[in-house]
Amino acid sequence: MNAVILDLDGTLVETAHVHNIAWEISLKEMGINIPDNLDSLMGMRTIEIARLIGGEKWKELFDRKNRNYEELFFQLAKPTPCSNELINNLTSKGVKIAVVTSSLMKSAQLSFKLLNFYPEVLVTGDQVNKGKPDPEPIIKALNIMMVTPEHTIGIGDTLQDIIAYTKAGLKEKYLIKNNNLKIKIDEVGKYGGRIIDTLCELISRI
């Protein structure tokens, strides 16, 4: 194992619920019904979700959601258990680390400030043409690190992460259980993902 690719929201920082709340507030402000499948859309880029559920008002929804998220972030977000410990462990072993997130660069910077960690390799949702579950952002990170997918581990908290890792050729993939998102366990297994409770479990494994 030469490298690890980490998702950000819900993986390194507990922000999945912050995103959910920001979406719900924004939809209510605009008088749009909250879709039943909102949880399943988490992990996709904000702009793609806005287009899917905002109809002709997607641009206003996109702007509102980003604004509400920024206002809620420092009230509600916190590092996930063992996120800093895992990063320090990987760094001490000389393992390359990339963070690949569907979030915008501006949102990602909020999380890094909270973590006091700034990755050498970062791919955000506004740096690619297609976001997860498309493998484009994962492949971009692999190319920047100059590593092969066979020797890279992928870690995330949504099915979108696991699908993207699989399509990019990663063999070892971990999904962190997230009580704020409803994920079908059998779907994770179908893509070869292994389910863990927290990042703490990985410190002794990788």
ChimeraX commands (.cxc) that place a marker at each C-alpha (Angstrom):
marker #1 position 0.00,0.00,0.00 radius 0.5
marker #1 position 1.58,3.23,-1.21 radius 0.5
marker #1 position -1.26,5.71,-0.90 radius 0.5
marker #1 position -4.62,6.42,0.70 radius 0.5
marker #1 position -7.45,8.46,-0.80 radius 0.5
marker #1 position -9.81,9.93,1.76 radius 0.5
marker #1 position -13.21,11.48,1.33 radius 0.5
marker #1 position -13.71,14.59,3.46 radius 0.5
marker #1 position -17.31,15.19,4.58 radius 0.5
marker #1 position -18.46,12.42,6.90 radius 0.5
marker #1 position -15.05,10.74,6.68 radius 0.5
marker #1 position -12.54,13.16,8.21 radius 0.5
marker #1 position -15.07,15.67,9.50 radius 0.5
marker #1 position -18.60,15.01,10.76 radius 0.5
marker #1 position -20.40,17.22,8.29 radius 0.5
marker #1 position -22.88,14.89,6.58 radius 0.5
marker #1 position -25.61,16.11,8.94 radius 0.5
marker #1 position -24.55,19.72,8.33 radius 0.5
marker #1 position -24.98,19.24,4.59 radius 0.5
marker #1 position -28.35,17.58,5.15 radius 0.5
marker #1 position -29.59,20.39,7.37 radius 0.5
marker #1 position -28.33,23.02,4.92 radius 0.5
marker #1 position -30.21,21.30,2.09 radius 0.5
marker #1 position -33.41,20.99,4.12 radius 0.5
marker #1 position -33.31,24.64,5.23 radius 0.5
marker #1 position -32.65,25.82,1.68 radius 0.5
marker #1 position -35.45,23.71,0.22 radius 0.5
marker #1 position -37.91,24.94,2.84 radius 0.5
marker #1 position -36.89,28.56,2.23 radius 0.5
marker #1 position -37.73,28.08,-1.44 radius 0.5
marker #1 position -40.93,26.12,-0.87 radius 0.5
marker #1 position -39.56,22.96,-2.48 radius 0.5
marker #1 position -40.48,19.57,-1.02 radius 0.5
marker #1 position -37.60,17.64,0.51 radius 0.5
marker #1 position -37.11,14.55,-1.70 radius 0.5
marker #1 position -37.25,11.10,-0.11 radius 0.5
marker #1 position -33.96,10.16,-1.77 radius 0.5
marker #1 position -31.93,13.09,-0.41 radius 0.5
marker #1 position -29.71,10.75,1.64 radius 0.5
marker #1 position -28.80,8.72,-1.45 radius 0.5
marker #1 position -27.62,11.88,-3.21 radius 0.5
marker #1 position -25.08,12.72,-0.52 radius 0.5
marker #1 position -21.55,12.31,-1.86 radius 0.5
marker #1 position -22.44,13.93,-5.17 radius 0.5
marker #1 position -21.37,17.47,-6.03 radius 0.5
marker #1 position -23.59,20.25,-4.70 radius 0.5
marker #1 position -24.22,21.59,-8.19 radius 0.5
marker #1 position -25.41,18.17,-9.40 radius 0.5
marker #1 position -27.77,17.73,-6.45 radius 0.5
marker #1 position -29.15,21.24,-6.97 radius 0.5
marker #1 position -29.82,20.50,-10.63 radius 0.5
marker #1 position -31.54,17.22,-9.76 radius 0.5
marker #1 position -33.92,18.59,-7.14 radius 0.5
marker #1 position -34.10,22.33,-7.84 radius 0.5
marker #1 position -35.61,22.27,-11.33 radius 0.5
marker #1 position -35.55,25.70,-12.93 radius 0.5
marker #1 position -34.53,27.22,-9.59 radius 0.5
marker #1 position -31.40,25.08,-9.24 radius 0.5
marker #1 position -28.98,28.06,-9.29 radius 0.5
marker #1 position -30.79,29.81,-6.42 radius 0.5
marker #1 position -30.90,26.52,-4.50 radius 0.5
marker #1 position -27.18,26.00,-5.12 radius 0.5
marker #1 position -26.33,29.47,-3.75 radius 0.5
marker #1 position -28.65,29.16,-0.74 radius 0.5
marker #1 position -27.31,25.76,0.21 radius 0.5
marker #1 position -23.70,26.94,0.13 radius 0.5
marker #1 position -24.55,30.01,2.19 radius 0.5
marker #1 position -26.51,28.03,4.79 radius 0.5
marker #1 position -23.76,25.41,5.02 radius 0.5
marker #1 position -21.11,28.03,5.77 radius 0.5
marker #1 position -23.31,29.57,8.47 radius 0.5
marker #1 position -23.92,26.20,10.13 radius 0.5
marker #1 position -20.43,24.72,9.80 radius 0.5
marker #1 position -18.60,25.92,12.91 radius 0.5
marker #1 position -21.73,25.45,15.04 radius 0.5
marker #1 position -22.22,21.79,14.14 radius 0.5
marker #1 position -19.13,20.27,12.50 radius 0.5
marker #1 position -16.37,18.38,14.34 radius 0.5
marker #1 position -13.58,15.94,13.43 radius 0.5
marker #1 position -14.57,12.29,13.16 radius 0.5
marker #1 position -13.12,9.88,15.74 radius 0.5
marker #1 position -9.43,9.15,15.07 radius 0.5
marker #1 position -9.24,11.30,11.92 radius 0.5
marker #1 position -6.13,13.16,13.06 radius 0.5
marker #1 position -4.61,10.00,14.52 radius 0.5
marker #1 position -5.01,8.16,11.21 radius 0.5
marker #1 position -3.51,11.04,9.24 radius 0.5
marker #1 position -0.53,11.24,11.62 radius 0.5
marker #1 position -0.05,7.46,11.45 radius 0.5
marker #1 position -0.06,7.42,7.64 radius 0.5
marker #1 position 2.27,10.41,7.47 radius 0.5
marker #1 position 4.77,8.78,9.85 radius 0.5
marker #1 position 4.86,5.71,7.59 radius 0.5
marker #1 position 5.49,7.77,4.48 radius 0.5
marker #1 position 2.14,6.88,2.93 radius 0.5
marker #1 position 0.90,9.38,0.36 radius 0.5
marker #1 position -2.44,10.99,1.25 radius 0.5
marker #1 position -4.99,12.58,-1.05 radius 0.5
marker #1 position -8.34,14.06,-0.12 radius 0.5
marker #1 position -11.00,13.81,-2.81 radius 0.5
marker #1 position -14.25,15.58,-2.04 radius 0.5
marker #1 position -17.40,16.53,-3.89 radius 0.5
marker #1 position -17.46,19.76,-1.91 radius 0.5
marker #1 position -16.34,23.09,-3.31 radius 0.5
marker #1 position -12.83,24.30,-2.49 radius 0.5
marker #1 position -14.31,27.01,-0.26 radius 0.5
marker #1 position -16.23,24.45,1.82 radius 0.5
marker #1 position -13.25,22.09,1.98 radius 0.5
marker #1 position -11.06,24.83,3.41 radius 0.5
marker #1 position -13.46,25.18,6.35 radius 0.5
marker #1 position -12.93,21.50,7.17 radius 0.5
marker #1 position -9.14,21.70,6.92 radius 0.5
marker #1 position -9.14,24.69,9.23 radius 0.5
marker #1 position -11.14,22.65,11.75 radius 0.5
marker #1 position -8.77,19.67,11.40 radius 0.5
marker #1 position -5.61,21.80,11.32 radius 0.5
marker #1 position -4.58,19.58,8.40 radius 0.5
marker #1 position -3.89,20.59,4.81 radius 0.5
marker #1 position -3.33,17.70,2.36 radius 0.5
marker #1 position -0.60,17.86,-0.27 radius 0.5
marker #1 position -3.04,16.43,-2.81 radius 0.5
marker #1 position -6.60,17.75,-2.90 radius 0.5
marker #1 position -9.28,17.31,-5.55 radius 0.5
marker #1 position -12.52,19.23,-5.00 radius 0.5
marker #1 position -15.84,19.16,-6.80 radius 0.5
marker #1 position -15.15,22.39,-8.65 radius 0.5
marker #1 position -11.89,21.03,-10.10 radius 0.5
marker #1 position -13.46,18.24,-12.17 radius 0.5
marker #1 position -16.04,17.91,-14.92 radius 0.5
marker #1 position -17.72,14.92,-13.31 radius 0.5
marker #1 position -17.95,14.18,-9.60 radius 0.5
marker #1 position -18.43,10.94,-7.70 radius 0.5
marker #1 position -19.65,8.29,-8.43 radius 0.5
marker #1 position -17.74,9.00,-11.66 radius 0.5
marker #1 position -14.09,7.96,-11.20 radius 0.5
marker #1 position -12.68,11.19,-12.70 radius 0.5
marker #1 position -11.72,12.84,-9.36 radius 0.5
marker #1 position -10.17,9.60,-8.06 radius 0.5
marker #1 position -8.14,9.09,-11.23 radius 0.5
marker #1 position -6.98,12.70,-11.05 radius 0.5
marker #1 position -5.70,12.15,-7.49 radius 0.5
marker #1 position -3.93,8.92,-8.50 radius 0.5
marker #1 position -2.21,10.72,-11.36 radius 0.5
marker #1 position -1.07,13.61,-9.16 radius 0.5
marker #1 position 0.36,11.17,-6.58 radius 0.5
marker #1 position 1.83,9.01,-9.37 radius 0.5
marker #1 position 0.55,5.79,-7.79 radius 0.5
marker #1 position -1.42,2.83,-9.12 radius 0.5
marker #1 position -4.97,2.01,-7.97 radius 0.5
marker #1 position -3.89,-1.52,-7.02 radius 0.5
marker #1 position -1.65,-0.09,-4.31 radius 0.5
marker #1 position -4.07,2.56,-3.07 radius 0.5
marker #1 position -6.75,2.31,-0.38 radius 0.5
marker #1 position -9.98,4.30,-0.61 radius 0.5
marker #1 position -11.96,5.46,2.43 radius 0.5
marker #1 position -15.35,7.19,2.43 radius 0.5
marker #1 position -18.78,7.28,4.02 radius 0.5
marker #1 position -21.18,7.11,1.05 radius 0.5
marker #1 position -21.98,4.63,-1.68 radius 0.5
marker #1 position -20.87,7.32,-4.16 radius 0.5
marker #1 position -17.35,7.03,-2.71 radius 0.5
marker #1 position -17.24,3.25,-2.98 radius 0.5
marker #1 position -18.54,3.24,-6.56 radius 0.5
marker #1 position -16.01,5.89,-7.62 radius 0.5
marker #1 position -13.15,3.95,-6.00 radius 0.5
marker #1 position -14.28,0.75,-7.72 radius 0.5
marker #1 position -14.55,2.38,-11.14 radius 0.5
marker #1 position -11.06,3.84,-10.68 radius 0.5
marker #1 position -9.66,0.37,-10.02 radius 0.5
marker #1 position -9.06,0.46,-6.26 radius 0.5
marker #1 position -9.24,-3.02,-4.75 radius 0.5
marker #1 position -9.35,-2.11,-1.05 radius 0.5
marker #1 position -12.20,0.20,-0.03 radius 0.5
marker #1 position -13.69,1.06,3.35 radius 0.5
marker #1 position -17.02,2.68,4.15 radius 0.5
marker #1 position -17.50,4.32,7.54 radius 0.5
marker #1 position -20.95,3.82,9.02 radius 0.5
marker #1 position -22.78,7.12,9.16 radius 0.5
marker #1 position -25.89,7.22,11.33 radius 0.5
marker #1 position -27.06,10.33,9.51 radius 0.5
marker #1 position -27.24,8.58,6.13 radius 0.5
marker #1 position -29.32,5.59,5.08 radius 0.5
marker #1 position -27.09,3.26,3.06 radius 0.5
marker #1 position -27.97,-0.21,1.81 radius 0.5
marker #1 position -25.33,-2.52,3.24 radius 0.5
marker #1 position -25.66,-5.08,0.44 radius 0.5
marker #1 position -24.91,-2.36,-2.12 radius 0.5
marker #1 position -21.60,-1.65,-0.41 radius 0.5
marker #1 position -20.68,-5.33,-0.54 radius 0.5
marker #1 position -21.59,-5.52,-4.21 radius 0.5
marker #1 position -18.82,-3.06,-4.96 radius 0.5
marker #1 position -16.32,-4.80,-2.70 radius 0.5
marker #1 position -16.49,-2.25,0.10 radius 0.5
marker #1 position -15.76,-3.18,3.70 radius 0.5
marker #1 position -17.81,-1.52,6.41 radius 0.5
marker #1 position -16.17,-0.08,9.53 radius 0.5
marker #1 position -17.57,1.83,12.50 radius 0.5
marker #1 position -14.84,4.48,12.73 radius 0.5
marker #1 position -11.42,5.37,11.34 radius 0.5
marker #1 position -9.97,4.06,14.62 radius 0.5
marker #1 position -10.27,0.52,13.22 radius 0.5
marker #1 position -7.92,1.35,10.36 radius 0.5
marker #1 position -5.00,2.70,12.37 radius 0.5
marker #1 position -3.66,-0.79,13.11 radius 0.5
marker #1 position -4.66,-2.20,9.71 radius 0.5
marker #1 position -2.94,0.14,7.30 radius 0.5
marker link #1:1,2 radius 0.2
marker link #1:2,3 radius 0.2
marker link #1:3,4 radius 0.2
marker link #1:4,5 radius 0.2
marker link #1:5,6 radius 0.2
marker link #1:6,7 radius 0.2
marker link #1:7,8 radius 0.2
marker link #1:8,9 radius 0.2
marker link #1:9,10 radius 0.2
marker link #1:10,11 radius 0.2
marker link #1:11,12 radius 0.2
marker link #1:12,13 radius 0.2
marker link #1:13,14 radius 0.2
marker link #1:14,15 radius 0.2
marker link #1:15,16 radius 0.2
marker link #1:16,17 radius 0.2
marker link #1:17,18 radius 0.2
marker link #1:18,19 radius 0.2
marker link #1:19,20 radius 0.2
marker link #1:20,21 radius 0.2
marker link #1:21,22 radius 0.2
marker link #1:22,23 radius 0.2
marker link #1:23,24 radius 0.2
marker link #1:24,25 radius 0.2
marker link #1:25,26 radius 0.2
marker link #1:26,27 radius 0.2
marker link #1:27,28 radius 0.2
marker link #1:28,29 radius 0.2
marker link #1:29,30 radius 0.2
marker link #1:30,31 radius 0.2
marker link #1:31,32 radius 0.2
marker link #1:32,33 radius 0.2
marker link #1:33,34 radius 0.2
marker link #1:34,35 radius 0.2
marker link #1:35,36 radius 0.2
marker link #1:36,37 radius 0.2
marker link #1:37,38 radius 0.2
marker link #1:38,39 radius 0.2
marker link #1:39,40 radius 0.2
marker link #1:40,41 radius 0.2
marker link #1:41,42 radius 0.2
marker link #1:42,43 radius 0.2
marker link #1:43,44 radius 0.2
marker link #1:44,45 radius 0.2
marker link #1:45,46 radius 0.2
marker link #1:46,47 radius 0.2
marker link #1:47,48 radius 0.2
marker link #1:48,49 radius 0.2
marker link #1:49,50 radius 0.2
marker link #1:50,51 radius 0.2
marker link #1:51,52 radius 0.2
marker link #1:52,53 radius 0.2
marker link #1:53,54 radius 0.2
marker link #1:54,55 radius 0.2
marker link #1:55,56 radius 0.2
marker link #1:56,57 radius 0.2
marker link #1:57,58 radius 0.2
marker link #1:58,59 radius 0.2
marker link #1:59,60 radius 0.2
marker link #1:60,61 radius 0.2
marker link #1:61,62 radius 0.2
marker link #1:62,63 radius 0.2
marker link #1:63,64 radius 0.2
marker link #1:64,65 radius 0.2
marker link #1:65,66 radius 0.2
marker link #1:66,67 radius 0.2
marker link #1:67,68 radius 0.2
marker link #1:68,69 radius 0.2
marker link #1:69,70 radius 0.2
marker link #1:70,71 radius 0.2
marker link #1:71,72 radius 0.2
marker link #1:72,73 radius 0.2
marker link #1:73,74 radius 0.2
marker link #1:74,75 radius 0.2
marker link #1:75,76 radius 0.2
marker link #1:76,77 radius 0.2
marker link #1:77,78 radius 0.2
marker link #1:78,79 radius 0.2
marker link #1:79,80 radius 0.2
marker link #1:80,81 radius 0.2
marker link #1:81,82 radius 0.2
marker link #1:82,83 radius 0.2
marker link #1:83,84 radius 0.2
marker link #1:84,85 radius 0.2
marker link #1:85,86 radius 0.2
marker link #1:86,87 radius 0.2
marker link #1:87,88 radius 0.2
marker link #1:88,89 radius 0.2
marker link #1:89,90 radius 0.2
marker link #1:90,91 radius 0.2
marker link #1:91,92 radius 0.2
marker link #1:92,93 radius 0.2
marker link #1:93,94 radius 0.2
marker link #1:94,95 radius 0.2
marker link #1:95,96 radius 0.2
marker link #1:96,97 radius 0.2
marker link #1:97,98 radius 0.2
marker link #1:98,99 radius 0.2
marker link #1:99,100 radius 0.2
marker link #1:100,101 radius 0.2
marker link #1:101,102 radius 0.2
marker link #1:102,103 radius 0.2
marker link #1:103,104 radius 0.2
marker link #1:104,105 radius 0.2
marker link #1:105,106 radius 0.2
marker link #1:106,107 radius 0.2
marker link #1:107,108 radius 0.2
marker link #1:108,109 radius 0.2
marker link #1:109,110 radius 0.2
marker link #1:110,111 radius 0.2
marker link #1:111,112 radius 0.2
marker link #1:112,113 radius 0.2
marker link #1:113,114 radius 0.2
marker link #1:114,115 radius 0.2
marker link #1:115,116 radius 0.2
marker link #1:116,117 radius 0.2
marker link #1:117,118 radius 0.2
marker link #1:118,119 radius 0.2
marker link #1:119,120 radius 0.2
marker link #1:120,121 radius 0.2
marker link #1:121,122 radius 0.2
marker link #1:122,123 radius 0.2
marker link #1:123,124 radius 0.2
marker link #1:124,125 radius 0.2
marker link #1:125,126 radius 0.2
marker link #1:126,127 radius 0.2
marker link #1:127,128 radius 0.2
marker link #1:128,129 radius 0.2
marker link #1:129,130 radius 0.2
marker link #1:130,131 radius 0.2
marker link #1:131,132 radius 0.2
marker link #1:132,133 radius 0.2
marker link #1:133,134 radius 0.2
marker link #1:134,135 radius 0.2
marker link #1:135,136 radius 0.2
marker link #1:136,137 radius 0.2
marker link #1:137,138 radius 0.2
marker link #1:138,139 radius 0.2
marker link #1:139,140 radius 0.2
marker link #1:140,141 radius 0.2
marker link #1:141,142 radius 0.2
marker link #1:142,143 radius 0.2
marker link #1:143,144 radius 0.2
marker link #1:144,145 radius 0.2
marker link #1:145,146 radius 0.2
marker link #1:146,147 radius 0.2
marker link #1:147,148 radius 0.2
marker link #1:148,149 radius 0.2
marker link #1:149,150 radius 0.2
marker link #1:150,151 radius 0.2
marker link #1:151,152 radius 0.2
marker link #1:152,153 radius 0.2
marker link #1:153,154 radius 0.2
marker link #1:154,155 radius 0.2
marker link #1:155,156 radius 0.2
marker link #1:156,157 radius 0.2
marker link #1:157,158 radius 0.2
marker link #1:158,159 radius 0.2
marker link #1:159,160 radius 0.2
marker link #1:160,161 radius 0.2
marker link #1:161,162 radius 0.2
marker link #1:162,163 radius 0.2
marker link #1:163,164 radius 0.2
marker link #1:164,165 radius 0.2
marker link #1:165,166 radius 0.2
marker link #1:166,167 radius 0.2
marker link #1:167,168 radius 0.2
marker link #1:168,169 radius 0.2
marker link #1:169,170 radius 0.2
marker link #1:170,171 radius 0.2
marker link #1:171,172 radius 0.2
marker link #1:172,173 radius 0.2
marker link #1:173,174 radius 0.2
marker link #1:174,175 radius 0.2
marker link #1:175,176 radius 0.2
marker link #1:176,177 radius 0.2
marker link #1:177,178 radius 0.2
marker link #1:178,179 radius 0.2
marker link #1:179,180 radius 0.2
marker link #1:180,181 radius 0.2
marker link #1:181,182 radius 0.2
marker link #1:182,183 radius 0.2
marker link #1:183,184 radius 0.2
marker link #1:184,185 radius 0.2
marker link #1:185,186 radius 0.2
marker link #1:186,187 radius 0.2
marker link #1:187,188 radius 0.2
marker link #1:188,189 radius 0.2
marker link #1:189,190 radius 0.2
marker link #1:190,191 radius 0.2
marker link #1:191,192 radius 0.2
marker link #1:192,193 radius 0.2
marker link #1:193,194 radius 0.2
marker link #1:194,195 radius 0.2
marker link #1:195,196 radius 0.2
marker link #1:196,197 radius 0.2
marker link #1:197,198 radius 0.2
marker link #1:198,199 radius 0.2
marker link #1:199,200 radius 0.2
marker link #1:200,201 radius 0.2
marker link #1:201,202 radius 0.2
marker link #1:202,203 radius 0.2
marker link #1:203,204 radius 0.2
marker link #1:204,205 radius 0.2
marker link #1:205,206 radius 0.2
view
